[in-house]
Amino acid sequence: MSKLLPHDFNRFAIGLFDSEMIDGAWRAHRIPAGALRDHYMAIDWGRLRSTCPAGVRLRFQTDAQQITAKFRFGERSRARNGAALVVDDNSSPSPGTPGEGWGEGSVHSNMAPAVQQNPHPNLLPAYRERGQATPAGPIEWAQDIWEGAIFEQPERRLRSFDLWLPHMCQCDVMEIDAGDAEIVPLPRPAVRWLVYGDSITQGMETPLPTDTVIGRCARALDAEVFNLAIGGAQFERVLADTFPDGAFDLVSVAYGANDFHYNMPIETHVQSIQRFIDACRRKLPDTPIVLITAVNDVLPGRKNASGDTLDDFRRGLQVFRNQPRIMVIPGETLVPPEKQYFIDDVHPNGLGFKRYAQNLLPHLSAALARR
């Protein structure tokens, strides 16, 4: 086939639990159906953020000279957010490959760096570099339907494509068109990675999904990501009660900032994590679990209304260090507490996510090696 329509996309999609057809478009669901999805859909901010397809990708191969896409955008959790296209991404790049990210620009913003010189100036930037992520469609606000070219090359040549859907914007896919060239699915990545977390793990505040900490590490690990992170979420009991079915090679958990902010008792936080570990072990007895304590912010030492600090929450997780196949990663070692790495007081910018991924990747690789 040379044109993908909504009923075709499931064959090419990864990182989702299910999908549906809505008004002539394909909508991916990254949160499993049932109590967990219902829990987030009942909250305004949860409904918006849980319906953003973070981690969902369409992967295919074609020798087309031009590829066009048609997206239908909905609400955005952040104004600057869009899809990303990676071409011929089979080299497992390190999470800090120079020139890879569009979020590595100025200190306090995620503005894209200066565009590199294009050897074929009449073609789209996706042609420029093998393995380089570039925007596929708009990253600024786009109302309703957008249609346009996302890739061009001067002559027919077989290429592999990894289209990452937006992580902070609702986006349905209506069409992928390769002209008269055939489109075939790519094999699935080698690793299945189940991810839990809050806004930082979902990817706030960088405009492209490939520049988030999860996007960078997933590419380096050759991993399919099932990203259950929700901006604003705390570590609640519902996470243990709804642990999904399926085979996963790695489970990572990164909460703490919202638990701290909303004054969750540390004892409750720790109990919820133990309940989650028990639920995971009933279904995945041998899968490594990586617990990432709260990452730094730029307000060290602050206390919540209960008088607790982020360090108190970090110390609470140390009780899990001696459990088998559990790795506790000190979040304060992942992103330096310096303003140059943050878009605000809490969320990393592109440079912060790059540093986060560089520091986290060795731990994830070590955890996978223990399987």
C-alpha positions in Angstrom: 0.0 0.0 0.0 1.1 3.5 -0.7 -1.4 5.4 1.5 -2.1 4.7 5.1 -5.7 5.4 6.3 -7.1 5.2 9.8 -7.9 1.5 9.6 -4.2 0.8 8.6 -2.3 2.5 11.4 -2.5 -0.3 14.1 -0.2 -2.4 11.9 2.5 0.3 12.1 2.0 1.7 15.6 3.9 1.0 18.8 3.7 2.3 22.3 -0.1 2.1 22.7 -2.6 -0.2 24.5 -5.5 0.3 22.1 -7.0 2.7 19.6 -10.2 3.9 18.2 -11.6 5.6 15.0 -13.1 9.0 15.7 -14.7 11.0 12.9 -12.5 9.6 10.2 -9.2 9.6 12.2 -7.2 7.2 14.2 -6.7 7.9 17.9 -4.1 6.0 19.9 -4.6 5.4 23.6 -1.4 5.1 25.7 -3.3 4.6 29.0 -4.9 1.2 29.4 -8.6 1.0 29.2 -10.4 0.5 32.5 -10.0 2.0 36.0 -6.7 3.9 35.3 -8.0 5.6 32.1 -11.3 6.4 33.9 -9.4 7.9 36.8 -7.6 10.4 34.7 -10.5 11.1 32.4 -12.5 12.2 35.4 -10.0 15.1 36.1 -9.8 18.1 33.7 -6.0 18.2 33.6 -5.8 14.4 33.6 -8.2 14.1 30.7 -6.1 16.5 28.6 -2.7 15.1 29.4 -3.7 11.4 29.3 -5.1 11.8 25.8 -1.9 13.2 24.4 -0.2 10.3 22.7 3.2 10.5 24.5 5.5 7.6 23.4 3.2 6.5 20.5 5.0 6.0 17.2 4.3 5.0 13.6 7.2 3.1 12.1 7.5 2.2 8.4 9.8 1.8 5.5 9.4 3.3 2.0 11.5 4.6 -0.9 9.1 7.5 -1.6 10.6 10.9 -2.7 7.9 12.7 -0.7 5.8 11.7 2.3 2.8 13.8 3.4 0.8 13.5 6.5 -2.6 14.7 7.7 -3.2 15.3 11.4 -6.1 16.5 13.4 -5.0 18.4 16.5 -7.0 18.9 19.7 -6.2 20.6 22.9 -2.7 21.2 23.9 -1.2 21.0 27.4 1.7 23.2 26.1 1.6 25.6 23.2 4.8 24.5 21.6 4.5 20.8 20.9 4.4 18.7 17.8 5.3 15.4 16.2 8.9 14.4 15.3 10.2 12.4 12.4 13.4 10.3 12.6 14.9 8.9 9.4 17.1 5.8 9.3 17.3 5.6 13.1 19.1 2.3 13.4 22.3 3.3 15.0 21.1 3.5 18.7 22.4 7.1 19.2 23.6 8.2 22.6 21.0 10.5 24.3 23.2 13.5 23.8 24.2 13.2 20.2 25.3 16.7 19.0 22.8 18.4 16.8 20.1 15.9 17.7 17.7 18.0 19.7 15.5 21.0 18.9 15.3 21.8 22.6 19.0 22.6 23.3 19.0 26.3 22.5 18.9 29.1 25.0 19.2 28.7 28.7 15.6 29.4 29.7 13.7 28.4 26.6 13.2 25.5 24.2 13.6 27.6 21.1 15.2 25.6 18.3 18.9 26.2 17.5 19.9 27.8 14.3 19.0 25.6 11.3 22.0 23.8 9.8 23.0 24.4 6.2 20.9 22.1 4.0 22.7 20.5 1.0 19.4 20.4 -0.8 17.8 23.7 0.1 14.6 23.0 -1.7 13.9 19.9 0.4 12.5 19.6 3.9 14.9 19.4 6.9 14.1 15.8 7.5 16.4 15.0 4.6 19.4 16.6 6.3 20.9 14.0 8.7 20.6 10.3 9.2 19.0 9.7 12.6 18.3 13.4 13.3 14.9 14.2 14.7 13.0 17.1 13.0 9.5 18.4 13.4 6.8 16.6 11.4 4.2 19.3 11.0 3.7 22.4 13.2 5.1 22.8 16.7 3.3 26.0 17.3 -0.4 26.1 17.9 -2.3 24.5 15.1 -6.1 24.4 15.1 -8.0 21.4 13.9 -6.6 19.8 10.7 -3.0 20.2 9.4 -1.9 18.6 6.1 1.5 18.8 4.5 4.8 17.2 3.5 7.0 15.8 6.3 9.8 14.3 4.2 11.4 14.8 0.8 14.5 13.4 -0.9 16.0 14.1 -4.3 15.7 10.5 -5.6 14.0 7.3 -4.7 15.9 5.5 -1.9 14.7 3.0 0.6 14.5 4.7 4.1 13.2 3.8 7.5 10.9 6.2 9.3 10.0 6.6 12.9 7.2 9.1 13.4 6.8 10.1 17.1 3.4 11.6 17.9 3.2 14.7 20.1 3.6 14.1 23.8 1.8 17.2 25.1 -0.9 17.7 22.5 -3.9 15.7 21.4 -3.3 14.4 17.9 -5.3 12.1 15.7 -3.8 10.7 12.5 -5.9 10.8 9.3 -3.5 9.9 6.5 0.1 9.1 5.6 0.7 9.3 1.9 3.9 8.1 0.0 2.6 8.8 -3.5 3.2 5.7 -5.7 5.7 4.1 -3.3 4.9 1.1 -1.1 4.8 1.5 2.7 5.7 -1.5 4.8 5.9 -1.8 8.6 9.2 -1.9 10.5 10.1 -4.6 13.0 9.3 -3.7 16.6 12.1 -2.5 18.9 14.1 -5.0 20.9 13.0 -3.7 24.4 9.5 -3.2 25.9 9.7 -0.5 28.5 6.8 0.4 30.8 7.1 4.0 32.1 5.4 5.7 35.1 5.8 9.3 36.2 4.6 12.8 36.3 5.1 15.9 34.0 8.8 15.5 33.7 8.5 11.9 32.5 5.7 12.9 30.1 8.1 15.5 28.7 7.3 19.0 29.9 8.9 21.3 28.8 10.4 20.5 25.4 8.5 20.7 22.1 9.5 17.5 20.4 8.9 14.0 21.9 12.3 12.8 20.8 14.0 15.5 23.0 12.4 14.3 26.2 14.3 12.1 28.7 12.2 9.1 27.7 12.5 9.8 23.9 16.3 10.1 24.1 16.7 7.0 26.2 14.2 4.9 24.2 16.2 5.6 21.0 19.5 4.7 22.7 18.0 1.5 24.1 16.0 0.5 20.9 12.9 0.4 23.2 9.2 0.5 22.6 7.9 2.8 25.3 4.5 2.5 27.0 4.5 5.9 28.7 1.9 6.1 31.4 3.3 9.3 32.9 0.8 12.1 33.5 1.7 15.7 34.2 0.4 16.6 37.7 0.1 12.9 38.9 1.1 11.6 42.3 2.0 8.0 43.2 -1.6 6.8 44.0 -2.9 3.3 44.9 -4.7 3.2 41.6 -1.4 2.5 39.8 -1.0 -0.8 41.6 -4.6 -1.7 41.2 -4.4 -1.3 37.4 -1.0 -2.7 36.6 -1.3 -3.8 32.9 -1.1 -7.2 31.4 1.7 -7.9 28.9 5.4 -8.7 28.8 7.7 -5.9 29.7 11.5 -6.0 29.9 11.9 -2.9 32.0 9.6 -0.9 34.4 10.6 2.6 35.6 8.9 4.8 38.1 9.6 8.5 38.7 7.3 10.4 41.1 7.9 12.7 44.0 7.5 16.3 43.0 3.7 16.4 43.1 3.6 14.1 46.2 5.8 16.7 47.9 3.9 19.7 46.6 0.5 18.3 47.6 1.7 17.2 51.0 1.3 13.5 50.6 2.7 11.8 53.8 6.0 10.1 53.1 4.7 7.0 54.7 1.8 6.9 52.3 4.1 7.5 49.4 6.3 4.6 50.4 3.4 2.3 51.0 2.0 3.1 47.6 5.3 2.2 46.0 5.5 -1.1 47.9 1.9 -1.9 46.8 2.9 -1.2 43.2 6.0 -3.4 43.4 3.9 -6.2 44.7 1.5 -5.8 41.8 4.3 -5.8 39.3 5.9 -8.9 40.8 2.7 -10.8 40.6 2.7 -10.3 36.8 6.4 -9.8 36.1 8.4 -11.7 38.7 11.8 -11.3 37.0 11.5 -7.8 35.3 13.9 -5.1 36.7 12.2 -2.1 38.3 14.0 1.2 38.3 12.8 3.7 41.0 13.9 7.2 40.2 13.6 9.6 43.2 12.6 13.2 42.7 14.9 15.0 40.4 16.4 18.4 41.4 14.7 21.7 41.0 16.2 25.1 41.5 14.7 25.7 44.9 16.7 23.3 47.1 15.8 23.0 50.8 12.2 24.2 50.5 9.6 22.5 52.7 6.0 21.7 52.0 3.1 22.4 54.4 3.9 19.2 56.3 7.5 20.3 56.9 9.0 17.7 54.5 11.6 18.3 51.9 12.3 16.6 48.6 15.3 15.0 50.3 12.9 13.5 52.8 11.0 11.8 50.0 14.2 10.6 48.4 15.3 9.1 51.7 12.0 7.3 52.0 12.7 5.3 48.9 16.0 3.9 50.2 14.0 1.1 51.9 13.7 -0.5 48.5 17.4 -0.7 47.7 17.9 -4.2 49.0 14.9 -5.8 47.3 15.8 -8.1 44.4 15.8 -6.7 40.9 15.0 -3.2 42.3 17.3 -0.3 41.4 16.9 3.0 43.2 18.4 6.0 41.3 19.0 9.2 43.3 17.2 11.8 41.3 19.4 14.6 42.6 22.3 13.1 40.5 20.4 13.3 37.2 19.9 17.0 36.5 22.1 19.7 38.2 20.1 22.2 40.2 21.1 25.1 38.0 18.8 27.5 36.2 20.5 26.8 32.8 18.9 23.4 32.9 15.3 24.5 33.7 12.5 26.2 31.9 11.0 27.2 35.2 11.7 26.2 38.8 10.8 22.6 38.3 10.8 21.4 34.7 13.9 20.8 32.7 14.5 22.5 29.4 16.0 20.8 26.4 19.5 21.0 27.8 18.2 19.7 31.1 16.5 16.7 29.4 19.7 16.0 27.5 21.7 15.9 30.8 19.0 13.8 32.5 19.1 11.2 29.7 22.9 11.1 29.6 22.9 10.4 33.4 20.0 8.0 33.4 20.9 5.8 30.4 23.8 3.9 32.1 21.4 2.9 35.0 18.7 1.7 32.6 21.3 -0.3 30.6 22.6 -1.9 33.8 19.0 -2.8 34.8 18.4 -4.5 31.5 21.6 -6.4 31.8 20.3 -8.0 34.9 17.4 -9.7 33.1 
